C-alpha cells in the first residue's frame, strides 16, 4: 500500500498514457513539447509559470516535475518561492472576490 494517494513513481510513467490512445497521446505530447520551447517567453520563464500553476492546481506530480525543471534551468530558491507566492495571491484573490457574490446574495435575502 502506498504511503500517499499519489505515487511518486507514477510521474516517470506519464509517457505511457499513450499506450491506450496513441494518436491523441502523441498529439498532446507534441503540443506540450511545443508550448515549453523558447518563444516570446523563455523556456526558463515558462518553467516558473508551470511551477506556479502546479501549486494552484495542487498537482504533486507537476510540483515535483517543475521543481526539478526550474532548478535544472538555473532558477534559484527565491525565484521559485516568489512564483509560488504569485500563484497564491491570485488563487487567494480569486477566492476572496467571490465574497462579493456572497455579499450580493446576503443583501438580497436580508432586504
C-alpha positions in Angstrom: 0.0 0.0 0.0 1.3 3.5 -0.9 2.0 6.0 1.9 0.2 8.7 -0.1 -2.6 8.7 -2.7 -0.1 9.9 -5.3 2.7 7.5 -6.1 5.8 9.5 -6.9 7.0 6.7 -9.2 3.9 7.3 -11.4 5.5 10.6 -12.7 8.0 8.6 -14.6 5.2 6.6 -16.3 3.5 9.7 -17.7 4.6 8.9 -21.2 2.7 5.6 -21.0 -0.6 7.4 -21.2 -0.2 7.0 -25.0 -0.4 3.2 -24.6 -4.2 3.2 -24.6 -4.7 6.0 -27.1 -1.6 6.5 -29.1 -2.9 9.1 -31.6 -4.3 11.5 -29.0 -1.4 10.9 -26.6 1.1 11.8 -29.4 -0.8 14.9 -30.3 -0.8 16.0 -26.6 2.9 15.4 -26.2 3.7 17.2 -29.4 1.7 20.2 -28.3 3.1 20.0 -24.7 6.7 20.0 -26.1 5.9 22.9 -28.4 4.4 25.0 -25.6 7.6 24.7 -23.5 10.1 25.7 -26.2 11.6 29.2 -26.2 9.2 31.7 -27.8 8.1 35.1 -26.6 8.9 33.7 -23.2 12.0 31.7 -22.5 11.8 28.0 -21.5 13.0 29.1 -18.1 10.2 31.6 -17.7 7.7 29.0 -18.8 9.0 26.6 -16.3 8.5 29.1 -13.5 5.0 29.7 -14.7 4.3 26.0 -14.7 5.7 25.7 -11.2 3.3 28.4 -10.0 0.3 26.8 -11.8 1.2 23.4 -10.4 0.8 24.8 -6.9 -2.5 26.5 -7.9 -4.0 23.2 -9.2 -2.2 21.3 -6.4 -0.7 18.6 -8.7 2.0 16.8 -6.8 3.4 15.3 -10.0 3.6 18.8 -11.6 5.2 20.3 -8.5 7.9 17.6 -8.5 8.5 17.9 -12.2 8.7 21.6 -12.4 10.7 22.0 -9.2 13.3 19.8 -10.9 12.9 21.6 -14.2 13.2 25.1 -12.7 16.4 24.1 -10.8 17.7 22.5 -14.0 17.1 25.7 -15.9 19.0 27.7 -13.3 16.2 29.1 -11.2 17.1 29.9 -7.6 15.0 29.1 -4.5 13.9 32.7 -4.0 12.6 32.9 -7.6 10.7 29.6 -7.2 9.1 30.7 -3.9 8.2 34.1 -5.4 6.5 32.3 -8.3 4.5 30.2 -5.7 3.6 33.4 -3.8 2.3 35.0 -7.0 0.1 31.9 -7.6 -1.1 32.0 -4.0 -2.0 35.7 -4.3 -4.0 35.1 -7.5 -5.7 32.0 -6.0 -6.5 33.8 -2.8 -7.8 36.9 -4.6 -9.9 34.7 -6.9 -11.5 33.1 -3.8 -11.9 36.4 -2.0 -13.5 38.2 -4.9 -16.3 35.6 -4.9 -17.1 37.1 -1.5 -18.8 39.9 -3.4 -21.2 37.2 -4.8 -21.9 36.1 -1.2 -22.5 39.7 -0.1 -24.8 40.4 -3.0 -26.9 37.2 -2.2 -26.9 38.0 1.5 -28.0 41.6 0.8 -30.8 40.3 -1.5 -32.1 37.9 1.2 -31.8 40.3 4.1 -33.6 43.2 2.5 
